Amino acid sequence: MKEPIWLELNVVLALHDRLLAEHGGPEGLRDLGLLESALARPRQAFSYSHPDLALLATTYVAGILRNHPFVDGNKRTGFMAGYIFLARNNLQLTASESAAAQSVLALAAGDLTEEAFADWLRNNTEPR
């Protein structure tokens, strides 16, 4: 697999701001280092094992969910970061908004592993 198109820090920060403007919540980045760490995970995974796009998207989602770099909106931002990563790499999500929300909440609660979430993405994406 060729190297994917990665998400830049400024894109994720703008995404977070937009989501808060649309859906509400306290603004603020709680810890820049935790966000940078979450955004580095997919690149590290790619350099060691060349996983597929679903697993790389999952590492964006899970990294933001688990690191909680923002004051609010971590689940929304994490999911949308994964969604945008897939779109930038020519995959589109086919699942309903409700199904996506349930899967993200299950991942955040620890009821769904990262591998299971990646499987869910594989089953709910198609080429653009």
Secondary structure by P-SEA (a helix, b strand, c coil): ccccccccaaaaaaaaaaaaaacccccccccaaaaaaaaaaaaaaaacccccaaaaaaaaaaaaaaacccccaaaaaaaaaaaaaaaaacbbbcccaaaaaaaaaaaaaccccaaaaaaaaaaccccc
